[in-house]
Amino acid sequence: MKFRLLFIVIIAFGLSLFSSCSGDDDKDHPFTHIELNHYEQFHANKREMVFFLETLEAFPCNNFQINTQVSHNRDQVEIHADNIEIPSYCITSTGPATRSILLGNPDENPERFSFWVNDYRHDFKLLVNENFLELEKGQFFEKRLSFSREKLLRIPDNTAWGYLVSDTDNKSNLPDDLIDIFEEIGAELLTLSDGDYHYFQVEEETVIFFSGENEIRGFSLWFEKEIEILVAAFQKYLDENGITNLQIRLFNTRGERFVM
């Protein structure tokens, strides 16, 4: 009798667990809001448009992925975002679910987009010109999608940008003698319009990284050669001046980067 009772309790407990798991699996829409951040990714000889998606809700692992389906035609791109792809392993800290959507050359993308967050439709245009990439909301636009910014300024071709890192407080500007060395190899200081370039912001013609409490001021250069040439020039500057406490971070529109 006791064995039968124990067997019934075990079966009931198992069914309750199964019901609970099934209920979780049946939740087709575990998030309610997505933020879209658009930017250009640089490669050796091309640019690529990226939509980076992030949920408002946080999940037990910060490597959860948003499930998306993307379809292209000549006139429009349709994106459907629904459900979460749970990874086979968990990075334990909590965080939003994310997804990067690669859309190819910005200049070749259709102007019109429809983005569905679960069953909610959001129409917008991608306005592309030489100087900026702008998202313009359409007539149908629910509140389940938001843009981290509407207007992204474009970094001109043959641009290198970066900043200096020192163990002193003065790490904002390029020293004049370092500018001279850069100019000897064909680089020129480049003034960019104020605005958001994704990789940095420009305020009052000053390049700003990590805007806020950890703000670092940097620089932008016109330079059509490989980034290694700038690195060699910087090393020459260190050697000639006996400097040991200065480092440089460099990036460019060729998709190259250097972190010393």
C-alpha positions in Angstrom: 0.0 0.0 0.0 2.8 2.4 0.9 4.6 1.5 -2.3 1.5 2.2 -4.4 1.0 5.6 -2.6 4.7 6.5 -3.2 4.3 5.5 -6.9 1.2 7.7 -7.3 3.1 10.7 -5.7 6.1 10.2 -8.0 3.8 10.1 -11.0 1.9 13.2 -10.0 5.1 15.1 -9.3 6.5 14.1 -12.7 3.3 15.2 -14.5 3.4 18.5 -12.7 7.0 19.1 -13.8 6.1 18.1 -17.4 3.2 20.5 -17.3 5.3 23.3 -16.0 8.0 22.8 -18.6 5.5 22.6 -21.4 3.9 25.8 -20.2 7.2 27.6 -20.5 7.8 26.1 -23.9 4.4 27.4 -25.1 5.3 31.0 -24.3 5.7 32.1 -27.9 6.5 35.7 -27.1 8.9 36.0 -24.2 9.8 39.6 -25.0 7.8 42.7 -25.7 10.2 45.3 -26.9 13.3 45.5 -29.2 15.8 48.4 -29.6 17.5 48.6 -33.0 21.0 50.1 -33.3 22.2 50.5 -36.9 25.8 51.0 -38.0 28.3 50.3 -40.7 30.8 47.5 -40.3 34.1 47.9 -42.2 36.0 45.3 -44.3 39.1 45.5 -46.5 37.2 46.8 -49.6 33.6 47.2 -48.6 31.1 48.4 -46.0 28.3 46.4 -44.6 25.1 47.6 -42.9 24.3 46.0 -39.5 21.1 46.1 -37.5 22.0 45.2 -33.9 18.9 44.1 -31.9 18.5 44.0 -28.2 15.5 43.2 -26.0 14.2 45.4 -23.2 13.8 42.3 -21.0 16.8 40.6 -19.4 17.2 36.8 -19.4 19.1 34.3 -17.1 22.0 34.1 -19.6 23.5 37.1 -21.5 24.1 35.0 -24.7 20.4 34.4 -25.5 19.6 35.2 -29.2 16.5 36.7 -30.7 15.0 34.4 -33.4 14.7 36.4 -36.6 13.7 35.7 -40.2 14.9 38.1 -42.9 13.5 38.3 -46.5 14.7 40.6 -49.3 13.1 41.7 -52.5 13.9 44.5 -54.9 11.7 47.0 -53.1 11.6 46.0 -49.4 13.2 44.1 -46.6 11.0 42.2 -44.1 12.3 41.2 -40.7 10.3 39.0 -38.3 11.5 38.8 -34.7 9.8 36.2 -32.4 10.8 33.9 -29.6 14.3 33.4 -28.1 17.0 30.9 -29.2 18.4 29.4 -26.1 22.1 28.4 -26.4 23.5 25.0 -25.6 25.7 26.6 -22.9 25.0 29.6 -20.7 27.1 32.6 -19.9 25.8 33.0 -16.4 25.4 36.7 -15.9 22.0 38.0 -16.9 21.4 40.2 -19.9 19.2 41.0 -22.8 18.8 38.8 -25.8 20.5 40.1 -28.9 20.9 39.5 -32.6 23.1 41.1 -35.4 21.5 41.2 -38.8 24.0 41.7 -41.7 22.3 43.6 -44.6 25.2 44.0 -47.1 26.2 47.3 -48.8 24.1 50.1 -47.4 24.0 51.8 -50.8 22.4 48.7 -52.4 19.7 48.1 -49.8 16.0 48.8 -50.5 14.7 52.0 -48.9 11.6 50.4 -47.3 11.7 48.0 -44.3 8.9 46.2 -42.4 9.9 45.0 -38.9 7.6 42.7 -37.0 8.1 42.3 -33.3 6.0 39.3 -32.6 2.8 40.3 -34.4 3.3 44.0 -34.3 4.3 45.8 -37.5 6.7 48.7 -37.8 7.4 50.3 -41.1 10.3 52.6 -41.7 12.6 53.8 -44.4 16.4 53.6 -44.6 17.6 56.9 -46.1 21.1 56.6 -47.5 23.4 59.3 -48.8 27.1 60.0 -48.8 27.0 61.6 -45.3 24.5 59.7 -43.2 22.2 56.7 -42.8 18.8 57.7 -41.3 15.9 55.7 -40.1 12.5 57.4 -40.8 9.4 55.9 -39.1 6.5 55.1 -41.5 2.7 55.3 -41.1 2.5 51.9 -39.3 4.8 51.9 -36.3 3.8 50.2 -33.1 5.6 50.9 -29.8 7.3 47.5 -29.7 10.4 48.8 -31.6 12.6 51.7 -30.9 15.8 53.2 -32.5 18.9 53.8 -30.4 19.4 56.7 -32.8 17.6 57.8 -36.0 20.6 59.4 -37.8 24.0 57.8 -38.1 26.8 59.9 -39.6 29.1 58.0 -42.0 32.8 57.9 -41.6 34.5 59.0 -44.8 36.6 56.5 -46.8 40.3 56.5 -45.9 39.7 57.6 -42.4 41.7 56.3 -39.4 40.6 57.1 -35.8 41.8 56.4 -32.3 43.0 57.7 -29.0 46.0 57.7 -26.7 46.2 55.8 -23.4 48.6 57.1 -20.7 49.1 56.5 -17.0 48.9 60.3 -16.6 45.7 62.4 -16.8 46.7 64.1 -20.1 45.7 61.7 -22.8 43.4 63.8 -24.9 45.3 65.4 -27.8 48.0 64.3 -30.2 51.3 66.0 -29.4 52.5 68.4 -32.1 55.7 66.3 -32.7 53.6 63.2 -33.1 51.4 65.0 -35.6 54.5 66.0 -37.5 55.6 62.3 -37.7 52.1 61.3 -38.9 52.2 64.0 -41.6 55.6 62.8 -42.8 54.0 59.5 -43.8 51.0 61.1 -45.5 48.4 61.5 -42.8 46.3 64.6 -42.3 44.2 65.7 -39.3 40.6 65.3 -40.4 37.8 67.4 -39.0 34.4 65.7 -38.9 30.9 67.1 -38.4 29.4 66.9 -35.0 27.2 63.8 -34.5 27.1 60.1 -33.8 29.3 57.8 -35.9 28.6 54.7 -33.7 32.3 54.0 -33.1 32.7 57.5 -31.6 30.9 60.7 -31.3 32.0 64.2 -32.4 31.2 67.2 -30.2 32.5 70.6 -31.1 34.8 69.0 -33.7 36.3 66.8 -31.0 36.3 63.0 -31.3 34.8 61.4 -28.1 35.0 57.8 -27.1 33.0 56.2 -24.3 30.9 59.3 -23.8 30.0 60.0 -20.2 32.0 59.4 -17.0 34.8 57.4 -18.8 35.0 59.8 -21.7 38.2 59.8 -23.7 39.1 62.4 -26.4 40.6 61.0 -29.5 41.4 62.0 -33.1 40.6 61.3 -36.7 43.0 61.3 -39.6 42.7 61.1 -43.4 45.1 58.2 -44.3 44.8 56.0 -47.3 47.5 53.4 -46.4 47.7 50.4 -44.0 47.3 51.0 -40.3 50.6 49.3 -39.6 52.4 52.4 -41.1 50.8 54.6 -38.5 51.8 52.1 -35.8 55.4 52.2 -37.0 55.4 56.0 -37.0 54.0 56.0 -33.4 56.7 53.6 -32.3 59.3 55.9 -33.8 57.8 58.8 -31.8 58.1 56.8 -28.6 61.7 55.7 -29.3 62.9 59.2 -30.2 61.4 60.7 -27.1 62.2 57.9 -24.6 58.5 57.5 -23.8 57.4 54.2 -22.1 54.0 55.1 -20.6 52.0 55.8 -23.7 49.9 53.5 -25.8 47.7 54.0 -28.8 44.4 52.5 -30.1 43.9 52.7 -33.9 41.0 51.8 -36.3 40.2 52.5 -39.9 37.7 52.2 -42.7 39.7 49.3 -44.1 38.5 47.2 -41.2 41.9 47.2 -39.6 42.6 47.8 -35.9 45.5 48.0 -33.6 45.4 47.9 -29.8 48.9 48.3 -28.2 
